[in-house]
């Protein structure tokens, strides 16, 4: 299936879906604290979706049981919300997908829980920075390989593991469209990006290995060495200047 190019009206619909995702993240960010469970965060997402007339992209997807993915510490992606209680010093990657009027928005963010270590803070800051760099490279006329290469070069220079088994994807009327968007690659290879292509770009970096394994729940992906992982993601539309963020974050009230 070739990548789908969206027109201006369709991209506007994706902005609206992206705004729902941003609202969910804002409400979740306000709630994250020691003592909160990952199911508490899932409930916030469920209630917010109901408030705005949207539905989760994740709930029921191949049987996934949550409205969000909640991945703590060494968990990279696809963590199932449940009874786990967040502790001071943890980090949690919250992945949110929403469908509004048939269009998807998708964004992940990794949050500190209370006071985190310097290494964890550096990991979060640098993974977010790698996402910004990738988005800047996601412009019309560039090759897809440039996006992943930009993440890889930035991360390797800072001695992070770069997750290769998972990556980003096209997005639109379905959550996963072509193309796959890896976080590594050859800048001279891959499809040429065109204005109107919409991608979910999502670097995943670790403080240790790049190797992964899936837990017995058949969903939660962790690092094989137990090293902590950070995941940041935006849905973007390709433009001549770079990726336009369709899931722009909302400020968290102080």
Secondary structure as the mmCIF struct_conf table of DSSP 4:
data_model
#
loop_
_struct_conf.conf_type_id
_struct_conf.id
_struct_conf.beg_label_comp_id
_struct_conf.beg_label_asym_id
_struct_conf.beg_label_seq_id
_struct_conf.end_label_comp_id
_struct_conf.end_label_asym_id
_struct_conf.end_label_seq_id
HELX_LH_PP_P HELX_LH_PP_P1 UNK A 2 UNK A 4
STRN STRN1 UNK A 5 UNK A 5
HELX_LH_PP_P HELX_LH_PP_P2 UNK A 6 UNK A 6
HELX_RH_AL_P HELX_RH_AL_P1 UNK A 8 UNK A 31
TURN_TY1_P TURN_TY1_P1 UNK A 34 UNK A 35
STRN STRN2 UNK A 37 UNK A 37
HELX_RH_AL_P HELX_RH_AL_P2 UNK A 38 UNK A 52
TURN_TY1_P TURN_TY1_P2 UNK A 53 UNK A 53
STRN STRN3 UNK A 55 UNK A 56
BEND BEND1 UNK A 57 UNK A 58
TURN_TY1_P TURN_TY1_P3 UNK A 59 UNK A 60
HELX_RH_3T_P HELX_RH_3T_P1 UNK A 61 UNK A 63
BEND BEND2 UNK A 67 UNK A 67
STRN STRN4 UNK A 68 UNK A 72
TURN_TY1_P TURN_TY1_P4 UNK A 73 UNK A 74
STRN STRN5 UNK A 75 UNK A 77
HELX_LH_PP_P HELX_LH_PP_P3 UNK A 79 UNK A 79
STRN STRN6 UNK A 80 UNK A 80
HELX_LH_PP_P HELX_LH_PP_P4 UNK A 81 UNK A 81
BEND BEND3 UNK A 82 UNK A 83
HELX_LH_PP_P HELX_LH_PP_P5 UNK A 84 UNK A 84
STRN STRN7 UNK A 85 UNK A 85
HELX_LH_PP_P HELX_LH_PP_P6 UNK A 86 UNK A 86
TURN_TY1_P TURN_TY1_P5 UNK A 88 UNK A 89
STRN STRN8 UNK A 91 UNK A 100
TURN_TY1_P TURN_TY1_P6 UNK A 101 UNK A 102
STRN STRN9 UNK A 103 UNK A 112
BEND BEND4 UNK A 114 UNK A 115
HELX_RH_AL_P HELX_RH_AL_P3 UNK A 118 UNK A 137
STRN STRN10 UNK A 139 UNK A 139
TURN_TY1_P TURN_TY1_P7 UNK A 140 UNK A 141
STRN STRN11 UNK A 143 UNK A 143
HELX_RH_AL_P HELX_RH_AL_P4 UNK A 144 UNK A 157
TURN_TY1_P TURN_TY1_P8 UNK A 158 UNK A 159
STRN STRN12 UNK A 161 UNK A 162
BEND BEND5 UNK A 165 UNK A 165
STRN STRN13 UNK A 168 UNK A 170
BEND BEND6 UNK A 172 UNK A 176
STRN STRN14 UNK A 177 UNK A 181
BEND BEND7 UNK A 183 UNK A 184
TURN_TY1_P TURN_TY1_P9 UNK A 187 UNK A 188
BEND BEND8 UNK A 190 UNK A 190
HELX_LH_PP_P HELX_LH_PP_P7 UNK A 191 UNK A 191
STRN STRN15 UNK A 192 UNK A 192
HELX_LH_PP_P HELX_LH_PP_P8 UNK A 193 UNK A 193
TURN_TY1_P TURN_TY1_P10 UNK A 195 UNK A 196
STRN STRN16 UNK A 197 UNK A 197
STRN STRN17 UNK A 198 UNK A 201
STRN STRN18 UNK A 204 UNK A 206
BEND BEND9 UNK A 207 UNK A 208
BEND BEND10 UNK A 210 UNK A 210
STRN STRN19 UNK A 212 UNK A 214
TURN_TY1_P TURN_TY1_P11 UNK A 216 UNK A 217
BEND BEND11 UNK A 218 UNK A 219
STRN STRN20 UNK A 221 UNK A 223
TURN_TY1_P TURN_TY1_P12 UNK A 224 UNK A 225
STRN STRN21 UNK A 229 UNK A 231
STRN STRN22 UNK A 233 UNK A 233
STRN STRN23 UNK A 234 UNK A 239
TURN_TY1_P TURN_TY1_P13 UNK A 240 UNK A 241
STRN STRN24 UNK A 242 UNK A 245
BEND BEND12 UNK A 246 UNK A 247
HELX_LH_PP_P HELX_LH_PP_P9 UNK A 248 UNK A 253
#
